[in-house]
């Protein structure tokens, strides 16, 4: 429910475009450009952290409106 309310553009986007994968001191960050069902553009920044077995998992997501950026 929290994801559906707080991250609706991620749950049911009209379009999705992957941007840069940036390496940071805290790990990789993936840019994802989204357009929601009403045509509003969003930028989601996904942070990843490496697990003990070497795999990578999403550690967090920051979602902001992205004026002027199209997906």
Residue, then its C-alpha position, 0 to 999 in steps of 0.5 A: x500500500x505504501x508503494x502504491x500511494x507514495x510511488x504510483x509512477x513507479x508502479x504503473x508508468x506510461x513510459x520508462x527510460x533508463x538513464x545513467x548508472x553512476x558509481x558513488x562512494x556509497x555504491x551505484x545509483x541508477x537514474x530512471x525517467x518515468x512518465x505517469x498515466x497523467x503525463x507527468x515526468x518523474x525521476x527515480x534514483x535507485x541506490x544499490x548495495x552489494x550483498x554478502x553473496x556478491x549480488x546487488x539489491x535495491x537499497x532505496x529509491x528517491x522519486x522527484x518530479x522531473x520538469x522538462x525531462x521526458x521519458 
